[in-house]
Amino acid sequence: MPPKDKTMRSDDQSISVGVDVGGTFTDLVVYDARTSEVRTAKVLTTPRDIPAGIFQSFDQVSAKLSEAQYVKHGTTTAINTALERSGAKTALITTRGFRDILELGRGNRPDSFNLFYQRLPPLVPRDLRFEISARMDGQGNEIAPVLFDELDGILRELTAQGVEAIAVCLLHAYRNPQHERAVGEHLRSRSSHFVSLSHELSREWREHERTSTAVANAYVGPRMERYLESLQARLTKAGLGGTLLLMESNGGVMTGELAAQHPVYLLESGPVAGAVAAAALTRKLGYDNAISFDMGGTTAKCTLINKGRIEIADIYYVGGYEQGYPVQVPVVDIIEVGAGGGSIAYLDPAGSLKVGPRSAGAEPGPVCYGRGGTEPTITDANAALGRLAPSGLLGGEMALDTEAAKRAIHDKIAAPLGLPDVQIASGIIRLAVVTMSAAVRRISIERGHDPRDFVLIVSGGAGPLHASAIARELSIPTVLVPPLPGHFSAWGMLLADIRFDNAQTYIADLETADNLDIEAQFRSMEEAARKRLRDAAPRLETIEISRFIDVRYAGQEHTVRVPAPRGFSSADAKAVLHKTFMEMYAQRYGHADPRGKLQLVTLRVVLDGLVDKPRLESFRPKATAPAKPVATRQAFFDESGWVDCPVYQREAFAAGQKFAGPTIVVETGSTTVIAPGDRGEIDDLGNLIIHVASRHTVSDRQPEKAGAEAQ
């Protein structure tokens, strides 16, 4: 790993780099602090050798790694390893009596009416789960000590079976990790196995979730360790003078060294960066509420931003809540659906049209890419409807075979159904919009928020194509397409700080809780987080600390994360916490009982080490005269049928310019469609604002006025 003291910029390190490796494209953004210049690259992801695509991006922008202060990287390697079950051969060491906890799990049945319901099989088979005699009670007092001879026997068995990684989760280690530490030190001193200790990942209760977290970390650990070592070596060889930082699932970044030890923190490494950028944008523009919607080539993701803050979840399910593996680490609360530009449209056995979640990915990709794809996708439907740039994608570097897309739609779907090709292409888009709108509903309406009170911030290569339709479906009045929407996640990485989350289960009734003890716990957790930051970046001085407490009504299982007042020893701290909880609970569930007995469950500290960030003003429009259309093309909309549609180049827009839909706006990494009846304008920071017409207004739209400029 590179030296840890290079997190701050030196005189010869003026650029910062964000690189997001997605399922279809690899996006790279370079920001030069000296000139405020932003350069971007977008290349097809190279699944067989991911770093190759990264270096191809560097070559495209002629970036000198020797000038980089840091390279921030979002990766899907960890999550793909778990989903594909391609991780290390892993063993589990646990307390006697808990060998089967991975299979016992919880008593809930998320898919109640599925007669064939099954959870995903455990990542560790039963014959590789071992029990030891060491035991703590619920208060963290030792009942039985660690027997090292017992461990040596297990280690011999693991070596004989070719195990690569070992997960350790002992009963009540969240309260007292002494036994786990002893077991970890013994294993690490006597073997080269990757060792994952549950207390190093989570200090919260729930034995099943802690065990699952330790196992997932061990399962993906060796592969992530090899990947990061290889990437670091290649970056160093190429002259990297700064630090490699990895995007965490909590919206911060961590050093490559820590990421190699705790890869489970990287499960949502790529998608969260778009939410980070959207939150920064809302704070800059003064929006209270926003929904970040990111549609790439494989999936669509949405995140709620409430009062400028990203919502954080305590548990993430690898493979989905219904069947997946719980991971108890802080994760940006993301709803993800299998609807990306590469999502495949097909007929099910009953002859019904379906879209996703299968994706064409980067290899072979959509049919119109001309790389061997044969199954029609959402991108192919957009091409067939004339909604993509006539010159192709990536600024014309990737030509599109529209005729091949039309043939695939006809042969695979339209002909078997006996329906017109354009009707099928439009149906593919409508189905995708319904799927994506459902995800936005889940992140907003189902959490007690009215989407009509939010602005929809849309990003990803495919997001701006469908933004108006999704917003209209949910009556969202305003859509904001930021500069570089196709590189928004990579840009968001440049805005992320080094973050450490510290959590500790602390069960107490609010009424009788000891304020001084809670304050002492908070300070201890803050000091531990500060120490980790000093170890990772000793020259980083500016920090921000936030406190939270998970609170619930006594007798309930689940909690609400509530901001905790600074200085909990003050006399009014409990009253402030009580009032905030009531407000948040009422918003989420529609009611709150002020007389109910409240219980504290978990104390949380979030420490952000603030790094240098690029300024959003870098995207101010440079043009002074209103842009003129660069082309006109026929495009199909349900509202108007085929209509002549003006095509604008995004970079040519001047601040304040306004235009009416239908209009197509093209740029290197994305295409934006302003639908009939909608109105677009450019703000002072280069954001494209779309004012979405209601359904009634759209039905009365006069197509012949489309694209007319309003000066």
N, C-alpha and C positions, 0 to 999 in steps of 0.2 A: 504494500500500500504506500501511497505517497506520504511525505512528511505531513504531520498533522497541523503544523503551524503556518500553513499557506492558505488558510481560509480567507484572510484579508488580502486585498489587492496590493501588489507592489507596483512600482513605477512602470515596469515592463509588462504588466499583466492588465491590459485594459479591456479585454473582451470577456464576456460570459456566454456560455453555451447551454442551451436546453435541447435535449434530444429525446423524442418520444417514439418508441418502437411499438407500432400497432399491429393488428392482425393482417392488414393490407398494405399500409404505407408506413414508412419511417419518416418522421418530421423533424427538422432541425431548425433552430433559430439562433442566430448569433447577434449579440448586442455589443456595440463598441461604445464604451463610456466616454471616450475622448471626443467622438464626433456625433454621438447619439444616433449612429447609423444602425439600421436593422437589416440583416440579410437572412434569407430563408432558403431551405432546400426541402424537397419532397421526392423520395424515391420509393420504389416498391420494396417492401420488407423481404429480407432474404432468410427464410425460416431455417435453412440448413446451416447458415453461418451468420448469425445476427450481427456481430460486429462488422461484417463486410458491408452491410447496408449503412451502418453508422459512418464508416470511413468514406463510403461513396458520397454520403451527404456532405461530409467535410470537404471533399474534393470539389463538389459542385459550387460551394460558396467560397472556395480558396481561403479557408480559415487556417491560421497558424496556431497550432496547439500550444506553442511556446508562449503565446501572448494571452492564453486563457487563465483567468483567475480561478474559474472552476467550470467543470462540466457537470450539469445536472441531468440525470438520466432516469427516465421512467421505463420500466420493463414489464412485460407480461410473462417472463420466464417462470416466475414462481407459481403464478396461478395456473398457467398451462401445464406445468409439471404435475400439480395436484389433480387437475381435471382429467388429464390424459393418463393418470396413474403410471407415470413414467419416472417416478422418483426412486430414491435409494431403498435397498432392502433394510427395513427398520425394525428395531426391537423396542419393547416397552418394559421398563422396570417400575413397579408400583408397590404399594402397601399390600400386605397379605389380606385377601378377601376382595380385592378390587381388580382382579385380572380381567373381568368381563365388562368393565364399565364402558368401554367403547361401544359394545353391542347393546347393553342395557339402556344407555342414554337416558332420555326423558320419556315419560309415559304419554306424551301428547302424540296425536296422529294427525299431522297437518292436512293430509289428503283423505278425509274421512270416508268419502263415498267410492273410493277406488278399491275394488275387491282384490286387486293384484298389487296393492301398495307394498313397496319395499324400500328401505333405506339403502344408500350406497354401502357396499361392504367396507369394513374397517381397513384403514391403511396398513395396519399391523395384524397379521393372522394370529390366531390364538396360540399356536405353538411357539411364537416368538414373544409372548408376553410372560414376564417373570415376576414373581412375588418375593418380597423380602420382609424380614421380621421387624425392622425399625418402624417405630410408631410414635406419633404425637397425639395428644388429646386436642379438643376443640379450642382450648385456651393457649395452645402452643407449648404445653409441658410434656417432657419426654416420658413415655410409657416403656418403650423398649429401645435399646441403642442400635446403632448401625453395626452389623457384623461383617467385617471386611473379608473373612474367609468365605462367607456366603456370596459376596460380590465376585470374588475371584473365580468361584465355580461357575457363576453365570457368565462371566467374561470368557472363560474357556469355551463354553457352549456357543456363545455368539461368534467367536472367532472361527470355530469349526463349521458353523453354518454360513459363513461368508457375509455376516451382517455389516453394513456400512455405517449405519447411524443408530444412536440409542436415545430414546426419549425417557426422561425420568419425571414422574409425577407422584409424590408421596402425600399421604393424607395430611391436610391442614398445613401444608408448606406455605400457603399464603400468609398464615399467621406467624409461623416460625420456620424459616427455611434452613435451619442448621443441619438437619439430616440430609436434605437435598444437596447442600453445598459439599458435605463430606462425601456423599456418593459421587458427585460430579468430579471433585478433585481426585478421588481414587481412580475413576474410570479414565480420566484424561491423563493421569500420570502413568498408566499402565497399558494404554492402547492409543491408536491413532484414529479411533472412531470419532465421527461427528457426534457430540453430546449436547442434547437439548434439555435444559432444566426448566421446569414449569414456572418457578418463582422469578426467573430472569425475564420471563415474558409477561406474566400476569400475577399481581398480588391481590387478586379478587377471589372470593369464594366461588363455589360451584365446581365440584370435583370432575364431573363429566366434561365440562367446557375447558377446564384447565388441562385435563389429560389430552383432549382432542387438540388443543393448541400446541402442547409440547410435541405431540406426535406429528402434526402437520409441519412444524418447524424442522423436526428431524428428517422428515420424508423429503422435503424440498432442499434441505441444507447442503448436502454434498454437491448437487448439480449447480445450485446458485453459487457456492464457493468456487467451483471450477470456472463458471462463467465469469464471475467478477475478477478472479485472478487473471484469466485470459484477457479480458477487456482491459484491465489495468496495465498488464504487461504491454499490450499493443498500443495503448495510449501513451505510455511512458516512452516506448520505442519511437513513437511518432513525435515526441518532443513535448508532451504535456508538462507544463510548469506549475500548474495549480492542482486543485483537489477534485477528485471524482466524488460526487455526492449522488445518492440514490433517493428518488422520490418515495416517500412513505405513504401508507394508506391513510394516515391522519392529516394529510395536507402539508406536512413539513418535509424536510430532507434530512438524511443521515449520512454519515461517512461510509465509504465502501467497506471499511473494516468492521463497523457495527452491523452493516447490512449482511455481510457474510456470516456473522454469528446469529443474527435474528432475521432470517429471510422471510419469516411469516409476516413481518411488518410491511412487506412489499406486495402483498397479494393484490391490492388495487392500486398499484404504483402509477400506472399510466392515467386512468380515468380521473383521478382526483385533481390532477393539475389543472384541468379545465375549470373545475369548480373554484380553485384558488384564484385563477385569473378573473373569473366572473365576480367573485366576492370583491376583489380589488377594484374592479370596474364600477360596481354598485356604490362602493364607498366614495369613489372619485366623482361620480355623477350625481350623488345624493339620493339614490333610490333606497327606500327602506326595505323593500322586498323584491326578490327576483328568483326565478327558476333557471338554473343552468341546464341547458339541453345540448348534449354533444353526440352527434351521430357520425360515426366513422364508417369504415368499410365492413365491419363485422357485427358491431352492436351499437345500440343507442343507450346513452346514460343520462339520467337527470338527477339534479341535486337541488334542495331547497336552501335558499339564502335568506335568513330572517334577521332583519335589522343589521345587515352587513356581516353576519356571522354564518359560517357553514355549520349545518347540523352534523353532529358526530354521534355515531352508534357505538355501543359497547361490544357488540358481537357481530361477526360476519360469518355467513354460511357459504363455505366453498361448495359449489354445485347447487346452490339454492336452498331456501329454507325448508322446502318440502322433503328433500332427501339428503341434503348435504352435511358437511362436517362443520360444527361450530368452531370458530376461532375467536377467543376472547381477548382481542386487542382493539384499541381505538381505531375506527375506520370512518371516513367521511360517509355519511348516510346517502348511499347511491342506490337508485333503482335502475336496474339494467335489463334490457330486453334484447332478444336476438333479432334485431331489425337494423341492419346496416346496409350500406350501398351494395355490398356483395351478397346480401341475403337472397337465397334461391327461392324462386316461385315455382310451384309444382302442383300437380293434381294428386289428392290423396286417393286411397282405394275406393272411396265412395264417389269420386269425381268432383270433389269440392276444391276450389282454389285455395292454396295455402301459401304463406310467405314466411320464410325463416323457420326455425332458427339456424338451419344449416347455411353455411356461407361458402362462397367460392374462394374467399381469402385472396391472398396475393398470387398463389399458384393453384389453378390457372387464372383465377380472376373472372370477372364478368365476360360475357361473350364479346361485347363491343371492344374489349381491350386487345383482342386478337392474339391471345396467348394460349389458346387451346381450350378455352371454356366452352361448354356446350349447353349448360343449364341457364335459362334466363334469370336475371336478377333484378333488383330494384333499380340499379344503375342502367341496365338494359332498357327497362320500362321508361325511364327518364329520357334516354337517348331516342327511343322510338317516338316519344311524344314531342321531340324537338326542344327539350328544356335544357340541354347542355350546349356549351359553346360550340359554334360551328367549326372552330379551329382545333377542337380537341381539348384535352386536359393538360395540366401542368404548363400553362402558357403556350400551348400548341406543341409541346414536346411529345405528348402521347396522343397520336391520332386515334379517332374512334371509328370503328366499323359499324355504323348505324344499321346498314342493311343486314349484317349478320345478326344483330340484336333483334331486328324485326322477324327474321326467319326463325330464330330460336323461339320467340314468343308464339309465332304462328304454328310451328311444327309441334311444340311441346304442350301447348295449352289451347290456343284459339281453335285450331283444326279439330282436336278431339271434342271440344265443346260445341263446335259449330257456331262460334261467335266471331264478330269482327275483331281484327287484331288490335285496333285502337281502343276498343272497349275493354279488352283484356289488359292492355298496358295500363289504362287508366284504373282498372280494378286492382291491379297490383299495387299501385300507388295508394289507392284508398285504403286497402287492407293494411298496408304499412303504417299509414297515418293513424288508423284506429288503434293498432298495437302500440304505437309510440304515445298516443294521447292517453291510453290507459296507464302507461307508466307515469306520465305527468299527474294524472289523477291520484295515483297511489302516493306520490310524494307530497301532494298538496291537500286535496279534499279529504283523503283518509287520515291526514295528520291534523285536521281541524283548520285548514287554511283555504280561503277562497281564491282560486287562481285568477279571478278577475281583478284582484288587488295587486297582482304581480306583473312584472315585466319579464318576458321570455328572452333570455340571452342565449343565442343559438350559435353553435360552433361545430367543428368537424368538417371534413370534406363534403359530406352529404347533408348535414343539418340545414343549411340555408335553403336548400332546394325545397324542403317541406315545412319550413317554419310557419308560413302564413296559414297553411291548411291545419296544422296542429293547433295554432293559436285560435283559429276560427272554431274549431271543434270544441274548445273549452271556454270560448268567449273572452280570451285574453286580448286586451285592446292594443298592446304594444309589443313589438318584437324588436330586439336590438341585435344586429349582426356586427360584431366587433371587427376591427382591422385584423387581417391574417386569420380568418376563422378556421381555415384548414390547418393552421399551425398553432391553434389556441392553447392546446395542452402543452406543447413545447414552450410556448411563451409563458404559460402559467408556472412552469418549473423555475423560470428565472425570478419569479415573484415570491417563491417559497423560502421560508426561513428554516434554519436548523431547529428542529423541534424535539422535545422530550416530554412524553406523557408519563406521569407517575400516579398510580392509583393504589389505594389501600382500603380493604374492607373494614368498616368501622360501624358496628351495629349499636345503635343507641336511640332511645326515645328523645325527640327534640326537646320536650318539656323538661326532662331531667338530665340532659346531656351536660357534661362539664365543659364550659366554654374555654377554660384555660387549657384543658387537655387537648381539645380539638385544635386550638391555635398552635400548641406545641407539635402536634402531629403534622399540621400543615407546614410549619417551619422546617421540620425534619425532612419532609418530602421535597421541599424547595431546595434545601441544601444538597440533597442527593442529586437532584436534577442539575443544579449548578456545577457539581463535581463532574458529572458526565459531560457537561458542555465544556468545562475547562480541559478535560482529557481529550475531547474531540477537536476543539478549536480554541487553544489557549489564548490567541490574540483577539478573539471576538469579545468585545466588551459590552455592547448594547444588548440588553435583554428585556423581555416583557414576560410577566408571570400572571397567569389567570388561575383562579380557584373555582372549583365546582364541588357540589355535594349531590349525590344521588339520593333523592327523598321519595318516600312512598307513604300512603296511608297504612297504618298498622293492620296487618291481616292480608294485605295485598302481596303479590309476588314481584311485580315489575315496578320500576321506578321512573322518576322524571329527573333529568339532570338539570340542576338549578345553579346559576352563578352564585358563588358564596361571597359575602362581604369581606373586604380586606380588614384584618384585625378582628378575628372572631371573638376575641376576649372582651370586646366592647359590650355594653349593656343592651344595646338594641339589635345586636347581630341576629338573635333568634327571631325577633319580630320581622326584620327585613327578609330573612330566609322564608319565613312562613308566608308573608305577603307575596313574594315572588313565586313561590310554589303554587299558591292559589290561582294566580293569574295564568301561569303556564298550564296548569292542569285543566282549568276551565277552557282555555283556548283549544287544547288538544281533544278533550272529551265532552265539551259542551256544558259541563257543570263542575262544581267544586263545593265541598262541605267545609266551611270555615271552622266548624266545631269538631271535625275529625281529628283523631290522634295521629300525629306524624312521626315517622321513624327515619333516622339517618341510616344509610346502608354503606355508601362508599365515598371516601374523600378523594378528590382528584386535583392534581396540579398540572398545568400545561405551561412549559417554559419555552419561549421562542428566542433563539439567538439571532438577532437581526443582521442579515447580510446586505451588502450593497444590491440595489435593485434598479433596473431600467425605469425610465419615466414614461408614463402613458402619453405625455405630450410629444413623444417621438413620432407619433402617427398623425400629427396634424396634417390636413390636406395641403399639398404643395401647389396645386392648381389654383389659379385665380379666376379663370373664365369658366362658365358652365360647360360641362362635357357634352359632346355630341355623340349620337350612336355610331358605333364602328361598323355595325351591320344590322340587317333586319332578317328575321327568319320566321318561318311558320312554326307555331307551337300550339299544342292542343291543351285546352282547359275545359273541365266539365261545365264551367259557367258560360263559356263562349264558343266552344268548339274550336276549330282551327282558326287562328288569327295571326295577322302579321305582328311580330313582337320585336321591338327595338332591343338591341344588344349594346350594353355600355361596358367600358373598361373601368373597373373600380378605381384604379389609380388616377384616372383622369377627372374624377369628381372634385368639385370645389366645395368648400364649407358653405352650408346653407342651401345647396342646390336641392330642388324638389322635383319629383317626377311621379307619374301615375302608372299603375299596372294595367295590363300585363307588361312586365319588363324583365329582361334577363341581365344580370350583372355578373361579369366574369372576372376572375383574378387567378393567380397562379395555383393556389391550393384549393379553391372552392368555387361554386357557382350559386348565386342567390336568385331565387325566382320571386318576383313581386306579382301576385296573382291579380286577376281582374277585380277592380273595385278597391284594391288596396292602394295606399299612397306611401311613397318613400321619400326620405330626406337624409342629408348628410350633416352631422353635427360638427362642432369645432374640433373634436378629437378624432375625426375620421370614422366614427361609428355610423353605420347605416341603420336608420330608424324606420321601421315599417309600421304604419298605422293600419291596423287590420279592420276591414269592413265587416259589418255584421252579415249574417246570412241573407237577411231581407235586402240590404243594400246591394249585395252581390247579385241577387236575382234581378234587380232593376238596372244592372250595369249596361251601358251602351258600348259595345266592343270597339266601335270605330274611333273612340276617343283615347284608346289605350296608348300609353307611352307619351302622351302630350306633356311637355314640360310646363311647370308652373313657375314662372320667374318671379 
